C-alpha cells in the first residue's frame, strides 16, 4: 500500500527544465520529474507542468537519477484558486 503525502510546489523549471521540488511535512523538500505528474491517475498533457504554489498529492519512491527519494504519482489537487475537476 502506497502512502500519499500532501505538498506544495516550491519550484518547477520552465523553458526546457522538466523537474522541480515539492515542499511537504513542515519544510522537507522532494525532487519531482515531469514524467511523474498524473491527472486523475492518467498522464494528461495539460498537467505535465507544475507551477509554484500548486497543491499536490504524491508518493515517495527511490530516486531514478538522483540519490535519495523522489515524488511519484503526483496529482495536482489545486491550481492557484481553482480546484482541479
Secondary structure, 3 states (H helix, E strand, C coil): CCCCEEEEEEEECCCCCCEEEEEECCCEEEEEEHHHEEECCECCHHHCCCCCCCEEEEEEEECCCCCCEEEEEEEEEEECCEECC
